[in-house]
Amino acid sequence: MKVVHAAAVLSLAGVSACLFPDLGSLGAGGFDATASDATPDAPSSDAAGDAGPCSGQHVFCDDFDDGPLGAKWDSTYLTDGGALGLTTVHAASTPNALAATVAQTGPGTEGEAELQKNLPAADHTRVQADVTIAAGTSQNELDFIALLPKPPPPGYDYADLNLQLSKSTGYLEEYVRGSDGGGGQDLGVTETYATTKHVVLDLDFPSQTYALAIDGVPTVTMTLSPQVPECPMQLEVGVAYIEGSVGTWTVFVDDVVVDQW
């Protein structure tokens, strides 16, 4: 559970830069441009028309194989030590995957390196992605996929529904913050993400449920408390938030698909 939280939230994984020498765009010269695709509620498909995950119609899809990094997203967020790049390492659909890295934030500090996408309001939102996390030296909390309600629930100034790795286990988390501090809930997920996992997050506003499936297996379902009214959201992928990191952490993400109905 977060004690404090930076402006963006989403991310997972760490590994020394020597493990992926082909990441030419990581480091101080990492991706820093922003770009927006069509209106958020317009179906998106792979421009190349291949047989990959983006060949069908989706609200949003990025397999990181067409165009420059971030071209389909609305914005990026990087803190000191954060970098984004394309890599062939852990690419679920070749040739590329996203590598989001945060290096040595230090005890008591936070870091982020993520892509951000604005999503319209909908009864039901499903986010799918292939994620791999290479463990760093130490870490209290690492969020790698997050949905931020915009606006947050009444009475709160911030809300975040995320998937995270915390020490040696994972969590599905609802986090809210108001004038009297933060709260919410965590549901444990026994998963390290050291190997590539296909994760599916289902957020259903009418039933107020937030569910996770890993590699096709339903894993855990959360009933939102406090409740969150239907609203637009911001999707964050990469290292959405990391607390107390020592060493380098990298989250590899590929084939991000969003459907809404």
Secondary structure, DSSP 8 states (H G I E B T S, - for coil): --SS--S---------GGG-TT-TT-STT--------S-TTS-B--TT--SSTTSS-BSEEE-S-SSSTTTTSSEEEE-TTEEEEEESTT-SSSS-EEEEEEE---TT-EEEEEEEEEE---SEEEEEEEEEEE--SB-SEEEEEEEEESS--TT-SEEEEEEEEETTEEEEEEEEEETTEEEEEEEEE----SS-EEEEEEEETTTTEEEEEETTEEEEEEE-SS---S--EEEEEEEEEEES-BSEEEEEEEEEEEEE-
